[in-house]
């Protein structure tokens, strides 16, 4: 699934399913900024979202030593 990640000053703020939604979010947040010196820098990165599950917590069975001493 393609996602658009919104970053504010290098920190991820949100992810959206379309580029238009990401730009709308940025515009809304830019309107709330009050002072020109305190303006943030926004960026968008497009990428694929993939969930990686944790490996199984089951322990592998112990092998008996088959070699004779």
PDB file of N, H, CA, C and O in Angstrom:
ATOM      1  N   UNK A   1       0.846  -1.161   0.000  1.00  0.00           N
ATOM      2  CA  UNK A   1       0.000   0.000   0.000  1.00  0.00           C
ATOM      3  C   UNK A   1       0.901   1.237   0.000  1.00  0.00           C
ATOM      4  O   UNK A   1       1.774   1.373   0.858  1.00  0.00           O
ATOM      5  N   UNK A   2       0.692   2.119  -0.946  1.00  0.00           N
ATOM      6  H   UNK A   2      -0.016   2.009  -1.642  1.00  0.00           H
ATOM      7  CA  UNK A   2       1.489   3.337  -1.037  1.00  0.00           C
ATOM      8  C   UNK A   2       0.969   4.366  -0.037  1.00  0.00           C
ATOM      9  O   UNK A   2      -0.236   4.594   0.064  1.00  0.00           O
ATOM     10  N   UNK A   3       1.886   4.980   0.698  1.00  0.00           N
ATOM     11  H   UNK A   3       2.865   4.795   0.616  1.00  0.00           H
ATOM     12  CA  UNK A   3       1.537   5.989   1.697  1.00  0.00           C
ATOM     13  C   UNK A   3       2.390   7.231   1.472  1.00  0.00           C
ATOM     14  O   UNK A   3       3.475   7.157   0.897  1.00  0.00           O
ATOM     15  N   UNK A   4       1.887   8.370   1.931  1.00  0.00           N
ATOM     16  H   UNK A   4       1.005   8.430   2.398  1.00  0.00           H
ATOM     17  CA  UNK A   4       2.609   9.628   1.866  1.00  0.00           C
ATOM     18  C   UNK A   4       2.855  10.075   3.303  1.00  0.00           C
ATOM     19  O   UNK A   4       1.916  10.326   4.058  1.00  0.00           O
ATOM     20  N   UNK A   5       4.125  10.170   3.667  1.00  0.00           N
ATOM     21  H   UNK A   5       4.888   9.966   3.053  1.00  0.00           H
ATOM     22  CA  UNK A   5       4.521  10.494   5.038  1.00  0.00           C
ATOM     23  C   UNK A   5       4.845  11.978   5.126  1.00  0.00           C
ATOM     24  O   UNK A   5       5.623  12.504   4.330  1.00  0.00           O
ATOM     25  N   UNK A   6       4.236  12.648   6.108  1.00  0.00           N
ATOM     26  H   UNK A   6       3.604  12.220   6.755  1.00  0.00           H
ATOM     27  CA  UNK A   6       4.413  14.082   6.314  1.00  0.00           C
ATOM     28  C   UNK A   6       5.430  14.281   7.430  1.00  0.00           C
ATOM     29  O   UNK A   6       5.291  13.735   8.525  1.00  0.00           O
ATOM     30  N   UNK A   7       6.459  15.078   7.127  1.00  0.00           N
ATOM     31  H   UNK A   7       6.572  15.521   6.238  1.00  0.00           H
ATOM     32  CA  UNK A   7       7.501  15.389   8.105  1.00  0.00           C
ATOM     33  C   UNK A   7       7.489  16.878   8.404  1.00  0.00           C
ATOM     34  O   UNK A   7       7.320  17.708   7.512  1.00  0.00           O
ATOM     35  N   UNK A   8       7.673  17.196   9.680  1.00  0.00           N
ATOM     36  H   UNK A   8       7.810  16.521  10.405  1.00  0.00           H
ATOM     37  CA  UNK A   8       7.782  18.584  10.117  1.00  0.00           C
ATOM     38  C   UNK A   8       9.129  18.718  10.811  1.00  0.00           C
ATOM     39  O   UNK A   8       9.370  18.083  11.837  1.00  0.00           O
ATOM     40  N   UNK A   9       9.994  19.535  10.256  1.00  0.00           N
ATOM     41  H   UNK A   9       9.798  20.052   9.423  1.00  0.00           H
ATOM     42  CA  UNK A   9      11.342  19.740  10.793  1.00  0.00           C
ATOM     43  C   UNK A   9      12.071  18.417  11.012  1.00  0.00           C
ATOM     44  O   UNK A   9      12.765  18.241  12.013  1.00  0.00           O
ATOM     45  N   UNK A  10      11.908  17.483  10.065  1.00  0.00           N
ATOM     46  H   UNK A  10      11.344  17.626   9.251  1.00  0.00           H
ATOM     47  CA  UNK A  10      12.625  16.218  10.123  1.00  0.00           C
ATOM     48  C   UNK A  10      11.996  15.149  10.993  1.00  0.00           C
ATOM     49  O   UNK A  10      12.563  14.064  11.126  1.00  0.00           O
ATOM     50  N   UNK A  11      10.837  15.417  11.593  1.00  0.00           N
ATOM     51  H   UNK A  11      10.377  16.298  11.485  1.00  0.00           H
ATOM     52  CA  UNK A  11      10.164  14.447  12.451  1.00  0.00           C
ATOM     53  C   UNK A  11       8.836  14.049  11.797  1.00  0.00           C
ATOM     54  O   UNK A  11       8.061  14.911  11.383  1.00  0.00           O
ATOM     55  N   UNK A  12       8.581  12.743  11.709  1.00  0.00           N
ATOM     56  H   UNK A  12       9.210  12.043  12.045  1.00  0.00           H
ATOM     57  CA  UNK A  12       7.346  12.292  11.081  1.00  0.00           C
ATOM     58  C   UNK A  12       6.142  12.705  11.921  1.00  0.00           C
ATOM     59  O   UNK A  12       6.113  12.498  13.134  1.00  0.00           O
ATOM     60  N   UNK A  13       5.151  13.292  11.252  1.00  0.00           N
ATOM     61  H   UNK A  13       5.175  13.460  10.267  1.00  0.00           H
ATOM     62  CA  UNK A  13       3.950  13.765  11.927  1.00  0.00           C
ATOM     63  C   UNK A  13       2.730  12.915  11.601  1.00  0.00           C
ATOM     64  O   UNK A  13       1.887  12.686  12.469  1.00  0.00           O
ATOM     65  N   UNK A  14       2.624  12.439  10.344  1.00  0.00           N
ATOM     66  H   UNK A  14       3.309  12.625   9.640  1.00  0.00           H
ATOM     67  CA  UNK A  14       1.435  11.697   9.927  1.00  0.00           C
ATOM     68  C   UNK A  14       1.733  10.930   8.655  1.00  0.00           C
ATOM     69  O   UNK A  14       2.753  11.145   8.001  1.00  0.00           O
ATOM     70  N   UNK A  15       0.813  10.023   8.315  1.00  0.00           N
ATOM     71  H   UNK A  15      -0.016   9.848   8.847  1.00  0.00           H
ATOM     72  CA  UNK A  15       0.874   9.353   7.015  1.00  0.00           C
ATOM     73  C   UNK A  15      -0.524   9.390   6.408  1.00  0.00           C
ATOM     74  O   UNK A  15      -1.522   9.199   7.103  1.00  0.00           O
ATOM     75  N   UNK A  16      -0.580   9.632   5.127  1.00  0.00           N
ATOM     76  H   UNK A  16       0.231   9.787   4.562  1.00  0.00           H
ATOM     77  CA  UNK A  16      -1.850   9.773   4.415  1.00  0.00           C
ATOM     78  C   UNK A  16      -1.867   8.827   3.225  1.00  0.00           C
ATOM     79  O   UNK A  16      -0.821   8.380   2.754  1.00  0.00           O
ATOM     80  N   UNK A  17      -3.072   8.530   2.744  1.00  0.00           N
ATOM     81  H   UNK A  17      -3.921   8.893   3.126  1.00  0.00           H
ATOM     82  CA  UNK A  17      -3.183   7.608   1.616  1.00  0.00           C
ATOM     83  C   UNK A  17      -3.039   8.311   0.268  1.00  0.00           C
ATOM     84  O   UNK A  17      -2.733   7.661  -0.732  1.00  0.00           O
ATOM     85  N   UNK A  18      -3.255   9.636   0.222  1.00  0.00           N
ATOM     86  H   UNK A  18      -3.503  10.163   1.034  1.00  0.00           H
ATOM     87  CA  UNK A  18      -3.076  10.372  -1.032  1.00  0.00           C
ATOM     88  C   UNK A  18      -2.188  11.597  -0.807  1.00  0.00           C
ATOM     89  O   UNK A  18      -2.083  12.117   0.304  1.00  0.00           O
ATOM     90  N   UNK A  19      -1.566  12.030  -1.873  1.00  0.00           N
ATOM     91  H   UNK A  19      -1.651  11.608  -2.775  1.00  0.00           H
ATOM     92  CA  UNK A  19      -0.696  13.205  -1.798  1.00  0.00           C
ATOM     93  C   UNK A  19      -1.519  14.465  -1.487  1.00  0.00           C
ATOM     94  O   UNK A  19      -1.061  15.347  -0.761  1.00  0.00           O
ATOM     95  N   UNK A  20      -2.725  14.538  -2.037  1.00  0.00           N
ATOM     96  H   UNK A  20      -3.097  13.821  -2.626  1.00  0.00           H
ATOM     97  CA  UNK A  20      -3.590  15.701  -1.804  1.00  0.00           C
ATOM     98  C   UNK A  20      -3.943  15.849  -0.324  1.00  0.00           C
ATOM     99  O   UNK A  20      -3.968  16.962   0.201  1.00  0.00           O
ATOM    100  N   UNK A  21      -4.220  14.719   0.353  1.00  0.00           N
ATOM    101  H   UNK A  21      -4.200  13.815  -0.074  1.00  0.00           H
ATOM    102  CA  UNK A  21      -4.512  14.768   1.787  1.00  0.00           C
ATOM    103  C   UNK A  21      -3.297  15.252   2.569  1.00  0.00           C
ATOM    104  O   UNK A  21      -3.434  16.028   3.514  1.00  0.00           O
ATOM    105  N   UNK A  22      -2.112  14.797   2.181  1.00  0.00           N
ATOM    106  H   UNK A  22      -2.000  14.166   1.413  1.00  0.00           H
ATOM    107  CA  UNK A  22      -0.884  15.211   2.862  1.00  0.00           C
ATOM    108  C   UNK A  22      -0.656  16.711   2.697  1.00  0.00           C
ATOM    109  O   UNK A  22      -0.290  17.392   3.655  1.00  0.00           O
ATOM    110  N   UNK A  23      -0.870  17.222   1.497  1.00  0.00           N
ATOM    111  H   UNK A  23      -1.168  16.669   0.719  1.00  0.00           H
ATOM    112  CA  UNK A  23      -0.693  18.660   1.249  1.00  0.00           C
ATOM    113  C   UNK A  23      -1.743  19.462   2.012  1.00  0.00           C
ATOM    114  O   UNK A  23      -1.425  20.517   2.559  1.00  0.00           O
ATOM    115  N   UNK A  24      -2.985  18.984   2.060  1.00  0.00           N
ATOM    116  H   UNK A  24      -3.243  18.126   1.615  1.00  0.00           H
ATOM    117  CA  UNK A  24      -4.034  19.669   2.831  1.00  0.00           C
ATOM    118  C   UNK A  24      -3.657  19.753   4.315  1.00  0.00           C
ATOM    119  O   UNK A  24      -3.844  20.793   4.947  1.00  0.00           O
ATOM    120  N   UNK A  25      -3.130  18.665   4.861  1.00  0.00           N
ATOM    121  H   UNK A  25      -2.978  17.820   4.348  1.00  0.00           H
ATOM    122  CA  UNK A  25      -2.706  18.662   6.268  1.00  0.00           C
ATOM    123  C   UNK A  25      -1.607  19.696   6.502  1.00  0.00           C
ATOM    124  O   UNK A  25      -1.637  20.434   7.486  1.00  0.00           O
ATOM    125  N   UNK A  26      -0.643  19.740   5.596  1.00  0.00           N
ATOM    126  H   UNK A  26      -0.619  19.140   4.796  1.00  0.00           H
ATOM    127  CA  UNK A  26       0.452  20.711   5.720  1.00  0.00           C
ATOM    128  C   UNK A  26      -0.092  22.132   5.664  1.00  0.00           C
ATOM    129  O   UNK A  26       0.301  22.980   6.466  1.00  0.00           O
ATOM    130  N   UNK A  27      -0.990  22.399   4.727  1.00  0.00           N
ATOM    131  H   UNK A  27      -1.310  21.711   4.076  1.00  0.00           H
ATOM    132  CA  UNK A  27      -1.572  23.751   4.600  1.00  0.00           C
ATOM    133  C   UNK A  27      -2.345  24.144   5.864  1.00  0.00           C
ATOM    134  O   UNK A  27      -2.273  25.296   6.293  1.00  0.00           O
ATOM    135  N   UNK A  28      -3.078  23.207   6.460  1.00  0.00           N
ATOM    136  H   UNK A  28      -3.136  22.272   6.111  1.00  0.00           H
ATOM    137  CA  UNK A  28      -3.812  23.506   7.696  1.00  0.00           C
ATOM    138  C   UNK A  28      -2.849  23.884   8.813  1.00  0.00           C
ATOM    139  O   UNK A  28      -3.083  24.841   9.552  1.00  0.00           O
ATOM    140  N   UNK A  29      -1.767  23.125   8.928  1.00  0.00           N
ATOM    141  H   UNK A  29      -1.577  22.348   8.328  1.00  0.00           H
ATOM    142  CA  UNK A  29      -0.801  23.413   9.990  1.00  0.00           C
ATOM    143  C   UNK A  29      -0.039  24.698   9.728  1.00  0.00           C
ATOM    144  O   UNK A  29       0.293  25.413  10.674  1.00  0.00           O
ATOM    145  N   UNK A  30       0.249  25.013   8.469  1.00  0.00           N
ATOM    146  H   UNK A  30      -0.021  24.433   7.701  1.00  0.00           H
ATOM    147  CA  UNK A  30       0.938  26.261   8.150  1.00  0.00           C
ATOM    148  C   UNK A  30       0.069  27.476   8.491  1.00  0.00           C
ATOM    149  O   UNK A  30       0.593  28.515   8.894  1.00  0.00           O
ATOM    150  N   UNK A  31      -1.233  27.355   8.335  1.00  0.00           N
ATOM    151  H   UNK A  31      -1.658  26.511   8.007  1.00  0.00           H
ATOM    152  CA  UNK A  31      -2.133  28.470   8.664  1.00  0.00           C
ATOM    153  C   UNK A  31      -2.100  28.800  10.149  1.00  0.00           C
ATOM    154  O   UNK A  31      -2.300  29.955  10.527  1.00  0.00           O
ATOM    155  N   UNK A  32      -1.851  27.804  10.999  1.00  0.00           N
ATOM    156  H   UNK A  32      -1.688  26.866  10.691  1.00  0.00           H
ATOM    157  CA  UNK A  32      -1.845  28.014  12.449  1.00  0.00           C
ATOM    158  C   UNK A  32      -0.551  28.629  12.964  1.00  0.00           C
ATOM    159  O   UNK A  32      -0.507  29.105  14.098  1.00  0.00           O
ATOM    160  N   UNK A  33       0.507  28.629  12.147  1.00  0.00           N
ATOM    161  H   UNK A  33       0.471  28.242  11.225  1.00  0.00           H
ATOM    162  CA  UNK A  33       1.768  29.214  12.600  1.00  0.00           C
ATOM    163  C   UNK A  33       1.639  30.733  12.584  1.00  0.00           C
ATOM    164  O   UNK A  33       1.187  31.323  11.603  1.00  0.00           O
ATOM    165  N   UNK A  34       2.041  31.345  13.675  1.00  0.00           N
ATOM    166  H   UNK A  34       2.409  30.866  14.472  1.00  0.00           H
ATOM    167  CA  UNK A  34       1.750  32.766  13.854  1.00  0.00           C
ATOM    168  C   UNK A  34       2.908  33.702  13.524  1.00  0.00           C
ATOM    169  O   UNK A  34       2.673  34.837  13.110  1.00  0.00           O
ATOM    170  N   UNK A  35       4.122  33.267  13.692  1.00  0.00           N
ATOM    171  H   UNK A  35       4.314  32.344  14.029  1.00  0.00           H
ATOM    172  CA  UNK A  35       5.254  34.178  13.523  1.00  0.00           C
ATOM    173  C   UNK A  35       6.172  33.690  12.402  1.00  0.00           C
ATOM    174  O   UNK A  35       6.497  32.504  12.343  1.00  0.00           O
ATOM    175  N   UNK A  36       6.596  34.602  11.504  1.00  0.00           N
ATOM    176  H   UNK A  36       6.332  35.565  11.552  1.00  0.00           H
ATOM    177  CA  UNK A  36       7.443  34.179  10.373  1.00  0.00           C
ATOM    178  C   UNK A  36       8.768  33.532  10.782  1.00  0.00           C
ATOM    179  O   UNK A  36       9.272  32.653  10.082  1.00  0.00           O
ATOM    180  N   UNK A  37       9.325  33.959  11.901  1.00  0.00           N
ATOM    181  H   UNK A  37       8.915  34.672  12.470  1.00  0.00           H
ATOM    182  CA  UNK A  37      10.614  33.392  12.340  1.00  0.00           C
ATOM    183  C   UNK A  37      10.438  31.953  12.824  1.00  0.00           C
ATOM    184  O   UNK A  37      11.370  31.153  12.737  1.00  0.00           O
ATOM    185  N   UNK A  38       9.268  31.623  13.326  1.00  0.00           N
ATOM    186  H   UNK A  38       8.511  32.272  13.397  1.00  0.00           H
ATOM    187  CA  UNK A  38       9.025  30.297  13.886  1.00  0.00           C
ATOM    188  C   UNK A  38       8.445  29.303  12.883  1.00  0.00           C
ATOM    189  O   UNK A  38       7.957  28.245  13.281  1.00  0.00           O
ATOM    190  N   UNK A  39       8.488  29.621  11.605  1.00  0.00           N
ATOM    191  H   UNK A  39       8.883  30.480  11.282  1.00  0.00           H
ATOM    192  CA  UNK A  39       7.923  28.722  10.598  1.00  0.00           C
ATOM    193  C   UNK A  39       8.681  27.399  10.553  1.00  0.00           C
ATOM    194  O   UNK A  39       9.907  27.354  10.654  1.00  0.00           O
ATOM    195  N   UNK A  40       7.918  26.337  10.401  1.00  0.00           N
ATOM    196  H   UNK A  40       6.922  26.373  10.319  1.00  0.00           H
ATOM    197  CA  UNK A  40       8.496  24.993  10.306  1.00  0.00           C
ATOM    198  C   UNK A  40       8.735  24.641   8.850  1.00  0.00           C
ATOM    199  O   UNK A  40       8.180  25.255   7.939  1.00  0.00           O
ATOM    200  N   UNK A  41       9.576  23.639   8.658  1.00  0.00           N
ATOM    201  H   UNK A  41      10.027  23.141   9.399  1.00  0.00           H
ATOM    202  CA  UNK A  41       9.831  23.134   7.310  1.00  0.00           C
ATOM    203  C   UNK A  41       9.113  21.799   7.162  1.00  0.00           C
ATOM    204  O   UNK A  41       9.343  20.873   7.940  1.00  0.00           O
ATOM    205  N   UNK A  42       8.244  21.704   6.163  1.00  0.00           N
ATOM    206  H   UNK A  42       8.057  22.456   5.531  1.00  0.00           H
ATOM    207  CA  UNK A  42       7.468  20.483   5.926  1.00  0.00           C
ATOM    208  C   UNK A  42       7.985  19.771   4.686  1.00  0.00           C
ATOM    209  O   UNK A  42       8.463  20.403   3.744  1.00  0.00           O
ATOM    210  N   UNK A  43       7.883  18.453   4.701  1.00  0.00           N
ATOM    211  H   UNK A  43       7.495  17.940   5.467  1.00  0.00           H
ATOM    212  CA  UNK A  43       8.243  17.654   3.535  1.00  0.00           C
ATOM    213  C   UNK A  43       7.360  16.420   3.483  1.00  0.00           C
ATOM    214  O   UNK A  43       6.766  16.017   4.483  1.00  0.00           O
ATOM    215  N   UNK A  44       7.286  15.826   2.293  1.00  0.00           N
ATOM    216  H   UNK A  44       7.769  16.153   1.481  1.00  0.00           H
ATOM    217  CA  UNK A  44       6.496  14.616   2.070  1.00  0.00           C
ATOM    218  C   UNK A  44       7.407  13.563   1.458  1.00  0.00           C
ATOM    219  O   UNK A  44       8.197  13.859   0.561  1.00  0.00           O
ATOM    220  N   UNK A  45       7.293  12.344   1.942  1.00  0.00           N
ATOM    221  H   UNK A  45       6.652  12.103   2.670  1.00  0.00           H
ATOM    222  CA  UNK A  45       8.000  11.208   1.359  1.00  0.00           C
ATOM    223  C   UNK A  45       6.964  10.160   0.984  1.00  0.00           C
ATOM    224  O   UNK A  45       6.127   9.785   1.805  1.00  0.00           O
ATOM    225  N   UNK A  46       7.019   9.689  -0.256  1.00  0.00           N
ATOM    226  H   UNK A  46       7.699   9.993  -0.924  1.00  0.00           H
ATOM    227  CA  UNK A  46       6.116   8.631  -0.721  1.00  0.00           C
ATOM    228  C   UNK A  46       6.831   7.293  -0.571  1.00  0.00           C
ATOM    229  O   UNK A  46       8.005   7.165  -0.917  1.00  0.00           O
ATOM    230  N   UNK A  47       6.119   6.305  -0.055  1.00  0.00           N
ATOM    231  H   UNK A  47       5.165   6.409   0.226  1.00  0.00           H
ATOM    232  CA  UNK A  47       6.735   5.000   0.126  1.00  0.00           C
ATOM    233  C   UNK A  47       5.712   3.910   0.345  1.00  0.00           C
ATOM    234  O   UNK A  47       4.511   4.166   0.432  1.00  0.00           O
ATOM    235  N   UNK A  48       6.205   2.696   0.432  1.00  0.00           N
ATOM    236  H   UNK A  48       7.181   2.488   0.360  1.00  0.00           H
ATOM    237  CA  UNK A  48       5.360   1.532   0.668  1.00  0.00           C
ATOM    238  C   UNK A  48       5.329   1.220   2.161  1.00  0.00           C
ATOM    239  O   UNK A  48       6.366   1.211   2.824  1.00  0.00           O
ATOM    240  N   UNK A  49       4.154   0.969   2.672  1.00  0.00           N
ATOM    241  H   UNK A  49       3.311   0.977   2.133  1.00  0.00           H
ATOM    242  CA  UNK A  49       4.004   0.594   4.069  1.00  0.00           C
ATOM    243  C   UNK A  49       3.966  -0.928   4.154  1.00  0.00           C
ATOM    244  O   UNK A  49       3.164  -1.578   3.484  1.00  0.00           O
ATOM    245  N   UNK A  50       4.834  -1.483   4.978  1.00  0.00           N
ATOM    246  H   UNK A  50       5.486  -0.955   5.522  1.00  0.00           H
ATOM    247  CA  UNK A  50       4.904  -2.929   5.126  1.00  0.00           C
ATOM    248  C   UNK A  50       5.074  -3.260   6.599  1.00  0.00           C
ATOM    249  O   UNK A  50       5.941  -2.702   7.271  1.00  0.00           O
ATOM    250  N   UNK A  51       4.250  -4.162   7.094  1.00  0.00           N
ATOM    251  H   UNK A  51       3.545  -4.615   6.548  1.00  0.00           H
ATOM    252  CA  UNK A  51       4.322  -4.563   8.488  1.00  0.00           C
ATOM    253  C   UNK A  51       5.179  -5.814   8.597  1.00  0.00           C
ATOM    254  O   UNK A  51       4.980  -6.780   7.861  1.00  0.00           O
ATOM    255  N   UNK A  52       6.123  -5.789   9.510  1.00  0.00           N
ATOM    256  H   UNK A  52       6.284  -5.004  10.108  1.00  0.00           H
ATOM    257  CA  UNK A  52       7.034  -6.910   9.722  1.00  0.00           C
ATOM    258  C   UNK A  52       6.671  -7.562  11.055  1.00  0.00           C
ATOM    259  O   UNK A  52       6.837  -6.941  12.105  1.00  0.00           O
ATOM    260  N   UNK A  53       6.176  -8.807  11.034  1.00  0.00           N
ATOM    261  H   UNK A  53       6.041  -9.312  10.181  1.00  0.00           H
ATOM    262  CA  UNK A  53       5.807  -9.457  12.296  1.00  0.00           C
ATOM    263  C   UNK A  53       7.044  -9.905  13.072  1.00  0.00           C
ATOM    264  O   UNK A  53       8.119 -10.100  12.505  1.00  0.00           O
ATOM    265  N   UNK A  54       6.867 -10.061  14.365  1.00  0.00           N
ATOM    266  H   UNK A  54       5.993  -9.903  14.826  1.00  0.00           H
ATOM    267  CA  UNK A  54       7.942 -10.592  15.198  1.00  0.00           C
ATOM    268  C   UNK A  54       8.121 -12.068  14.885  1.00  0.00           C
ATOM    269  O   UNK A  54       7.158 -12.748  14.531  1.00  0.00           O
ATOM    270  N   UNK A  55       9.348 -12.572  15.012  1.00  0.00           N
ATOM    271  H   UNK A  55      10.130 -12.020  15.300  1.00  0.00           H
ATOM    272  CA  UNK A  55       9.539 -14.011  14.803  1.00  0.00           C
ATOM    273  C   UNK A  55       8.844 -14.797  15.906  1.00  0.00           C
ATOM    274  O   UNK A  55       8.548 -14.262  16.974  1.00  0.00           O
ATOM    275  N   UNK A  56       8.591 -16.053  15.639  1.00  0.00           N
ATOM    276  H   UNK A  56       8.831 -16.488  14.771  1.00  0.00           H
ATOM    277  CA  UNK A  56       7.910 -16.917  16.586  1.00  0.00           C
ATOM    278  C   UNK A  56       8.714 -17.018  17.880  1.00  0.00           C
ATOM    279  O   UNK A  56       9.944 -17.062  17.851  1.00  0.00           O
ATOM    280  N   UNK A  57       8.019 -17.054  19.002  1.00  0.00           N
ATOM    281  H   UNK A  57       7.020 -17.018  19.025  1.00  0.00           H
ATOM    282  CA  UNK A  57       8.686 -17.124  20.305  1.00  0.00           C
ATOM    283  C   UNK A  57       8.944 -18.562  20.745  1.00  0.00           C
ATOM    284  O   UNK A  57       9.536 -18.795  21.798  1.00  0.00           O
ATOM    285  N   UNK A  58       8.501 -19.522  19.942  1.00  0.00           N
ATOM    286  H   UNK A  58       8.019 -19.332  19.086  1.00  0.00           H
ATOM    287  CA  UNK A  58       8.725 -20.919  20.292  1.00  0.00           C
ATOM    288  C   UNK A  58      10.196 -21.252  20.161  1.00  0.00           C
ATOM    289  O   UNK A  58      10.844 -20.880  19.183  1.00  0.00           O
ATOM    290  N   UNK A  59      10.720 -21.956  21.155  1.00  0.00           N
ATOM    291  H   UNK A  59      10.193 -22.259  21.949  1.00  0.00           H
ATOM    292  CA  UNK A  59      12.119 -22.359  21.107  1.00  0.00           C
ATOM    293  C   UNK A  59      12.243 -23.621  20.254  1.00  0.00           C
ATOM    294  O   UNK A  59      11.393 -24.508  20.338  1.00  0.00           O
ATOM    295  N   UNK A  60      13.290 -23.710  19.436  1.00  0.00           N
ATOM    296  H   UNK A  60      13.980 -22.990  19.368  1.00  0.00           H
ATOM    297  CA  UNK A  60      13.465 -24.914  18.644  1.00  0.00           C
ATOM    298  C   UNK A  60      13.795 -26.091  19.559  1.00  0.00           C
ATOM    299  O   UNK A  60      14.448 -25.908  20.586  1.00  0.00           O
ATOM    300  N   UNK A  61      13.351 -27.298  19.201  1.00  0.00           N
ATOM    301  H   UNK A  61      12.820 -27.447  18.367  1.00  0.00           H
ATOM    302  CA  UNK A  61      13.637 -28.461  20.053  1.00  0.00           C
ATOM    303  C   UNK A  61      15.136 -28.710  20.138  1.00  0.00           C
ATOM    304  O   UNK A  61      15.865 -28.560  19.157  1.00  0.00           O
ATOM    305  N   UNK A  62      15.579 -29.093  21.329  1.00  0.00           N
ATOM    306  H   UNK A  62      14.986 -29.215  22.126  1.00  0.00           H
ATOM    307  CA  UNK A  62      17.001 -29.367  21.529  1.00  0.00           C
ATOM    308  C   UNK A  62      17.347 -30.684  20.859  1.00  0.00           C
ATOM    309  O   UNK A  62      16.595 -31.655  20.935  1.00  0.00           O
ATOM    310  N   UNK A  63      18.482 -30.699  20.210  1.00  0.00           N
ATOM    311  H   UNK A  63      19.093 -29.910  20.148  1.00  0.00           H
ATOM    312  CA  UNK A  63      18.931 -31.912  19.542  1.00  0.00           C
ATOM    313  C   UNK A  63      19.790 -32.731  20.511  1.00  0.00           C
ATOM    314  O   UNK A  63      20.585 -32.184  21.276  1.00  0.00           O
ATOM    315  N   UNK A  64      19.616 -34.010  20.459  1.00  0.00           N
ATOM    316  H   UNK A  64      18.971 -34.454  19.838  1.00  0.00           H
ATOM    317  CA  UNK A  64      20.444 -34.875  21.275  1.00  0.00           C
ATOM    318  C   UNK A  64      21.760 -35.074  20.545  1.00  0.00           C
ATOM    319  O   UNK A  64      21.812 -35.152  19.317  1.00  0.00           O
ATOM    320  N   UNK A  65      22.800 -35.152  21.320  1.00  0.00           N
ATOM    321  H   UNK A  65      22.758 -35.088  22.317  1.00  0.00           H
ATOM    322  CA  UNK A  65      24.114 -35.351  20.733  1.00  0.00           C
ATOM    323  C   UNK A  65      24.198 -36.799  20.233  1.00  0.00           C
ATOM    324  O   UNK A  65      24.182 -37.743  21.023  1.00  0.00           O
ATOM    325  N   UNK A  66      24.285 -36.951  18.921  1.00  0.00           N
ATOM    326  H   UNK A  66      24.297 -36.184  18.280  1.00  0.00           H
ATOM    327  CA  UNK A  66      24.302 -38.277  18.319  1.00  0.00           C
ATOM    328  C   UNK A  66      25.717 -38.866  18.211  1.00  0.00           C
ATOM    329  O   UNK A  66      25.891 -40.043  17.897  1.00  0.00           O
ATOM    330  N   UNK A  67      26.688 -38.048  18.470  1.00  0.00           N
ATOM    331  H   UNK A  67      26.547 -37.092  18.725  1.00  0.00           H
ATOM    332  CA  UNK A  67      28.062 -38.552  18.378  1.00  0.00           C
ATOM    333  C   UNK A  67      28.435 -39.317  19.651  1.00  0.00           C
ATOM    334  O   UNK A  67      28.113 -38.885  20.758  1.00  0.00           O
ATOM    335  N   UNK A  68      29.110 -40.445  19.486  1.00  0.00           N
ATOM    336  H   UNK A  68      29.372 -40.795  18.587  1.00  0.00           H
ATOM    337  CA  UNK A  68      29.559 -41.213  20.644  1.00  0.00           C
ATOM    338  C   UNK A  68      30.906 -40.685  21.098  1.00  0.00           C
ATOM    339  O   UNK A  68      31.715 -40.225  20.293  1.00  0.00           O
ATOM    340  N   UNK A  69      31.131 -40.756  22.388  1.00  0.00           N
ATOM    341  H   UNK A  69      30.473 -41.130  23.043  1.00  0.00           H
ATOM    342  CA  UNK A  69      32.421 -40.294  22.913  1.00  0.00           C
ATOM    343  C   UNK A  69      33.326 -41.437  23.175  1.00  0.00           C
ATOM    344  O   UNK A  69      34.457 -41.241  23.620  1.00  0.00           O
TER     345      UNK A  69
END
